[in-house]
Amino acid sequence: MANHGPNQGRRLRLAISRFAAMLVAEARDLTGLSYPALDEALGLESGTSCRYAIYPPRKKTRAPQAAKIQSLENGVAKLLRRPAHKIVIENTAPLQRKSSLAEWIDLFVGYPLAEINLRGSEPADLELGYEYDWPTYNRLGKFSRVSPLRLDRVVNLYAWQWGILWDKGILPPQWSREHLGIPLDAPVEVFLPKMVANAAIERFVLAMSRLLSSFGELDEVTTLDVYRALWEISLRHAGVANAPNRFLNYAARLPLRVPEGFSEDALLALFQGHINPTA
């Protein structure tokens, strides 16, 4: 695997191998395709998907380069007719030690496509995940095409994200086009991206609310650190132009008490660099 940035390829090797194996498993479980058929469907060289699927790594294991793992995600998503997610690199070390709340909230260190210096991170601490902390297939569990409607299984609660299941008409009634008011002739590529985007925001807010509530009342320094992390997250989620609105939306919905002497607009101005925090 080639390096993209200082030691990126080597330090991400295990994380990328794990993620590629997961994507292959997701594709095969949802389609039932053989490895040769999957190679053809994804435009891979013969034998590639089989070697991607070997994890933990052995002699025959292969994994995409760091700059190509997003392409594999995009290809699998297109095959399964689900919206593709942006892959992020996370450092999970804060979860294993006593860290600040702000560090727990934001594990992000970069994107696989970016030239990023990972020398400060141990390979065992690096994971690939999805933006908004959308659950990966490994977190959801193995999907069974034999019993797709068992809602006691987490993976089936997210079955609606796969367009191929809409087309097969095997989703529960609450996810039917009729129930949701979606035209019967509307392609899944038209309505699913918005459904997933909305669900991703709701999941993020709920997860952050639960985490913040578990810490009880926060002091002013910690609260400012959390708001600062929330601003950085808003920049990634919404881009520079839309980050202010996203930040204010998140801030209003989370159990955070604005520090004395501030307003949410003042916090926004602070993080945008429009005011001097010591003035």
N, C-alpha and C positions, 0 to 999 in steps of 0.2 A: 504494500500500500504506500502510495507516494505521500510525502509530507505536504501540507498546505499551511504554511506558517510554522513557527518554531516548534518542532516535535509534535505537531498536531496529529499527523497520521499515526505515529507510534502510540501516543497516549490515548487516542480514541479507538485504537484497534479493537479492544474487547467490546466497547460500547457499540461500535458500528456493526461488528459481527453479530452481537446479540440482537440489534435492531433489524438487521437484514434477515436473520433467521425468523424473527417474528413476522415480518411482512410476507415472507414466503408462506409461512404457516397460515396466516390470515387469508391469503389468496387461495390456497389449496382447500382450506376448510369451507370457504364460502362458495367456491366454484366446483370443487371435486376434480379439478384438472390434474393430470399426471405432471411430473416434472418436465418431460419433453414438451407437452402441450403448453405448460406455463411459460417455458422459455420462448416458445413461438408467440404466445399472446403478449408477452412483455418486451419482445424484441431483443432477447438476450441470446448470447451464443449458446450452443448446445451444451448441456451439463451444468450451466451456471447456477440455475435456481436450486438444483440439488446440492451443490457445494455451498451455496449461501445458507442452506437449511441446516448444515452441520454445526451444532453448538451444544456444549462447549467446543472450542476450536480443536481440530485435529489436523493431521497432515493434509487431508483433502479439503479442508475448509477454505473457502474464499469469501471475501467481503468486498463491497464497493469501496472505492476511494472516498475520503471524507467529502469531497466535492460532488460525489455522485449519489450519495444516500438519499438526498431530496428527490432526485430523479426517479429512484426506485419507489419511493413513497408516492410520487405523482403517478407512476405507471400502475401500481397496484390500485390506487384510488380510482383511476380511470377504468380499470378492468372491473372493479366491484361497483362502479357507478356511485361512489360516495365522494363527498368533497375532500380534496387533499388538505392535509394540515401542514403548517410550517413546523419543521423540526428544530428544536433548540438543544443546546448543550447545557446540562445542569451539573453543578458540583454539589453532591449530596453530603459532603463532610459536615456542614452545620447540623444536620439531622442526627449525627452520631455523637455530637459533643454539646456542651453547654454553650449556646451561642445567643446572640441578640435576637430579639423578635424580628427585626427587619431582615436579618440574614435568613431566618426560617421562611419568611414570606417570599423572598426572591432568591431562588437558587441559580438563576440564569447567569451564564458566563459567556455565551456567544452562540453563533450559528455555525453549522458544519461548513457552509460555503465561505465563511469569512476567514481571512488570515488572522488567526488569533494565537496569542502566546499562552500556552497551557502549562508552562514549566512550574507554576505554583500549585498545580493540582496533581494529585496522585491518580493514576489510571483507574484504580479500583473505586475512586469516588466519582468518576465521570459517568454520566448517563445521558442517553438521548431520550428526549420526550417530545410532546407536542405543546405548542403555545397554548396558553390558557389552562395548562395542565389537563387538557382533554385526555381521557383515559386511553392508553394504548391497548392494542389487542392482548398483550401479555397481562395487563391489569384486569381486563374484562373476563378472561377465561376462554376456553375453547368453545367455539360455536358448533352446535350439532344441527345438521340439516334434517335429522330425523325428528327432533323435538324442538322446533324453533319458537314455540309459543309458551314455553315454561317460564313464567315471569318470576319464579323464585330464583332464577339464575341472572346474575348481573349482566352477562353478555347479551341476554335476550332483551333486557331493558333498553339496550342501545341498538337493537336490531334495525330500528328505523333509519339509521344512518347509511345503510347499504342499499343503494338504489336497485340492485338486482333482486332484492327481496320484495320491494314494492312491485316490480314488474312481474314477479311470480305470484303475487297476490296471496302471500302466506302470513302477512303481518296481522296482529290483533286488530279488531274493529276500530279501536281508538286511534289507530294510525292509518286508517283507510282514507283514500282521497275523498270519498263521500262525507265522512265524518268531519274532515278538516276543511271542506269546501274547496278542494283543489280540482280543477277540471280534469276529467278522465284522460284527455289527450295531452295534458301538460307533461313534458319530459321531466324526469327526476332532476336533471341538471338545472332546471329552471327554479324549482322550489326548495330542493334540499340544501343548497348552500346557505340560504337565509335561515332555515330551520336550525342548522348546525351552528351558525354564527350566533344566533340568539341564545341557543342552549349553552354554548361555550361561555358567554358572558354571565348567564345565570349561575352556571356551575362555579365560575370563578368567585362571584360575589358570595355565594353560599359558603364555599370553602373558606374564604377569607373571614367571613363573619364568625364561623365556628372557631377558627383559630384565634381570632382576636378576643372572642368572648371567653375562651378558656384561660386567658391570661388575666382576666379581671381588669380593674382600673389601672391605667398606665400613667406613669409620670410624664411630665412635659417633654423631657429629652427623648424618651422612647417614642412618644406620640409623634414628635417631629420626624424622627427617623423612619417611622412607619409611613407617614405621609410622603416623605422623600422617596421611599421605595415604591410607593403607589404611583408617584409621578413617573418614575422610570418605567414601570410596568405599562402605564398608560401610553407613553411614547412608543413602546414596542407594539402594543395592541392596536393603536389607532393611527400612528404616524404623527409627525410634527403638527400638521394642520389641525387634526382632530383631537390631539392629546388633551388640550384644555377641557373640552366638553366631556371627554371620557373620564378624566381625573375627577371633575366635579360630580359626575354621575356616580362613580365608585365611592367617593368620599361621603356623599349624601346617604348612601345605602349601607354603609358599614358602621359598626358600633364603635365609632371614634369620637372623642370629645375634642373639638377644636381648642388648642391651647389659648389661654387667656391673652387678650390683646391682639388676637388674629381673627380673621374671617376666612372662609374657604377661598374667596377671591384673593385675599392677601397671601395665603399659602401658595396659591397658584403663581402669583407674581414673584414670590420668593424663589420658587423652583425654576421659573423661567429666567431668573437673573435680573428681574426688573427693579428689585429693591435690595438694599443692603441689610442682611440679617442682623447686623450689629447696630444699625442706626436707631 
